[in-house]
Amino acid sequence: MPRRKLQTQGLALAMFLVLSVYIQDLSARELRIDPATLVAVELAGVGVSATAGAPLVLLRHLETGDVVPILIGLDQARAILMAMHGVEPPRPMTHDLASNMISALGANLERVLVDELVGNTFFGMLELRVPGQEELIRVDSRPSDALALAVRTGASIHVAPAVLVAGEDLDYEGLPDRQVVTALGITVVEAGEDERQALGLPDRPGVLVRRLIGAAARSELEPGSLILEVNDTAVRTPMEFLEAIRGTDADRKVQIRYWQQGSERTLELPPSAGAREPRQPMISA
C-alpha cells in the first residue's frame, strides 16, 4: 500500500480516536424527553419574524402539515440557506467541516433532536452511528447548528411536542429574495427568466423544482420542472408553495400540477411525503 495512503488512514484513525473521546464527553447530557414522544418534522426553510425581523427556521410537521418557526442566529440561517440552495463555498465553512469530518470517519448523522425549551433556550442533540459501536451516540448541540448539519447530511429531524407549541404564536414571512422552501420532500426556488429559457419552461406563474427526496424522488416529478398549482391554487413563490401545502387537511393528499417536458402533469403526495429515508442521497438538478 502506498505510503501516502497509509499516512492518510493513520491520520483518519487518530482523528477518529480523538473525536470518540470528545463525543463521549459531549454526550453527558441526557435527553430531556422520552425519545418515543418526539415528532418527525421537515426543515421547510428560513423566514423572518414579521415583528422583529429576526431570522427563523421553519419546521413542517410531517403528519399535520403545520409549520412552526423557531428563532435562530444569523450565521446559522445563512448556513442553512446555502445548503438548501446547493451553494458550495470555495473552502469548507464550519458546518461543512463538521459534516466532512463525520463522513471521513465513517460515522453517520442519523437524527437531529430538539428535545426541550427552557425559558428562551432550545436544547438539541445529534444522534450519530459510529463504526464499531452498537449504540447510537448522542452529542449535545445547539438546535440551529444541528439543523444546519441535517440539511447537509440528510439526517431526519425530530422535535418535542412542547417545541412545536412554543412557536405557534410567532408570525413569520418569507425572505425578500432568493426564497427556497422544502415541503413534501420537494425543494423549490424562484423560477428566474434565465432558468425558464434554459429549461424551456412556459411563461406562467410557478416555482422551480431544485431537489427531491423520499416519495417525491420516486415519483415522475423531476428536478427542473415547474410547479404551477397546489390543490388547484396557483403558486408564484416558494412561500406560497409552502402555505398551500400547509393549508391541506391532514387526512387528504396534496395534489400538485406541474409542467415537465412540454406538458402539464399531476402528482398526489401524502403530507408525510417529506420523511427522510436513511442514507438516501438527494436527487439534484
Rosetta blueprint (number, residue, H / E / L):
1 M L
2 P L
3 R H
4 R H
5 K H
6 L H
7 Q H
8 T H
9 Q H
10 G H
11 L H
12 A H
13 L H
14 A H
15 M H
16 F H
17 L H
18 V H
19 L H
20 S H
21 V H
22 Y H
23 I H
24 Q H
25 D H
26 L H
27 S L
28 A L
29 R L
30 E L
31 L L
32 R L
33 I L
34 D L
35 P H
36 A H
37 T H
38 L L
39 V E
40 A E
41 V E
42 E E
43 L E
44 A E
45 G E
46 V E
47 G E
48 V E
49 S E
50 A L
51 T L
52 A L
53 G L
54 A L
55 P E
56 L E
57 V E
58 L E
59 L E
60 R E
61 H E
62 L L
63 E L
64 T L
65 G L
66 D L
67 V E
68 V E
69 P E
70 I E
71 L E
72 I L
73 G L
74 L H
75 D H
76 Q H
77 A H
78 R H
79 A H
80 I H
81 L H
82 M H
83 A H
84 M H
85 H H
86 G L
87 V L
88 E L
89 P L
90 P L
91 R L
92 P L
93 M L
94 T H
95 H H
96 D H
97 L H
98 A H
99 S H
100 N H
101 M H
102 I H
103 S H
104 A H
105 L L
106 G L
107 A L
108 N E
109 L E
110 E E
111 R E
112 V E
113 L E
114 V E
115 D E
116 E E
117 L E
118 V E
119 G L
120 N L
121 T E
122 F E
123 F E
124 G E
125 M E
126 L E
127 E E
128 L E
129 R E
130 V L
131 P L
132 G L
133 Q L
134 E L
135 E L
136 L L
137 I E
138 R E
139 V E
140 D E
141 S E
142 R L
143 P H
144 S H
145 D H
146 A H
147 L H
148 A H
149 L H
150 A H
151 V H
152 R H
153 T H
154 G L
155 A L
156 S E
157 I E
158 H E
159 V E
160 A L
161 P H
162 A H
163 V H
164 L H
165 V H
166 A H
167 G L
168 E L
169 D L
170 L L
171 D L
172 Y E
173 E E
174 G E
175 L L
176 P L
177 D L
178 R L
179 Q L
180 V E
181 V E
182 T E
183 A E
184 L L
185 G L
186 I E
187 T E
188 V E
189 V E
190 E E
191 A L
192 G L
193 E H
194 D H
195 E H
196 R H
197 Q H
198 A H
199 L H
200 G L
201 L L
202 P L
203 D L
204 R L
205 P L
206 G L
207 V E
208 L E
209 V E
210 R E
211 R E
212 L E
213 I L
214 G H
215 A H
216 A H
217 A H
218 R L
219 S L
220 E L
221 L L
222 E L
223 P L
224 G L
225 S L
226 L E
227 I E
228 L E
229 E E
230 V E
231 N L
232 D L
233 T E
234 A E
235 V L
236 R L
237 T L
238 P H
239 M H
240 E H
241 F H
242 L H
243 E H
244 A H
245 I H
246 R H
247 G L
248 T L
249 D L
250 A L
251 D L
252 R L
253 K L
254 V E
255 Q E
256 I E
257 R E
258 Y E
259 W E
260 Q E
261 Q L
262 G L
263 S E
264 E E
265 R E
266 T E
267 L E
268 E E
269 L E
270 P L
271 P H
272 S H
273 A H
274 G H
275 A L
276 R L
277 E L
278 P L
279 R L
280 Q L
281 P L
282 M L
283 I E
284 S E
285 A L
